[in-house]
Amino acid sequence: MSLAYDGAPGGFVQRAEIQLTGEHTWNVVVFRIPDGKWTGRCNGADFRIGNAPPSFAIGAMAVVVPGSWTGKEGGAI
């Protein structure tokens, strides 16, 4: 699975590829995006998840400004 986002260098800035284990368990993945621009340059979106198998599911997602989330309000990400 991979993540591309709208960053300062341009749209579709690629983050590291995450290898899925195939164990069908929920996992937590954190992508730190220090240069996000968020102007919709990923075909009208700010980020895109790619290379995921058809059975892949996202249970929850959060976009958090650094320093604004303590990890205590409403459970884990």
N, C-alpha and C positions, 0 to 999 in steps of 0.2 A: 504494500500500500504506500502511496506517496501523497505528499501535500504540495500544491503549488499555490502561491499567493501573490497579491498585488503589492509589490515592494518598491522601495526607492529606486532600485536599478531598472525597474520595468515590470510589466505584467508577467505572470507565470514564472516567478522566482521559485526554484525547486528546493525543497528541504530534503533531508536524508530519507532514503527509502526505509520503511519499517517492514521487517520480515514477519509475516503472520505464522503462527505455530501450527495451525490446523487442529488445535485441541478443542475448539469450540467453547472457549471460556472467555469471560469478559476481562479485558485488560485496560489499563490506563496508559495513555500515550500523551505526552506533553510536547508540543512544538513551541519553542521560543522563537519569536519573530521580532528581532530588534529593529528592523527597517521597514515595517509595514506602512504602506501609504494609504490603502483602503479607498481607492477612487474608482473601483469597478473595472479595472483593465484586464480581468480574466474573463473575457466574453461577457461582460456586464456584471460579474460577481467579484468578490474580494478574495475568495480562495476556492480551491477545487481539490477534491480527493480523487486520486486515480489509481489504476492498477490494482483494484480490489476485486476479489472473486464475486460471483453472483450471490453467494450466501452471506456476504459481509454485511454487518449491520452496525449502526452507531446508536448506542443507547442514550447518550447524552453528549452535549458539546457546549463549551463555554469559551467565549473570547473575553479575556480579562486584561485590563490595563495593569502593568506592573505596579506592585505596591498596594493595589486596591482590593485584593482578595486574600483573606486570611486562611481559607480552607475550613472555616468553622460554620459558615452560614449555609445550611441545607445539604450537608453531606459532601461526599467525595466527587471529584470530577471523573 
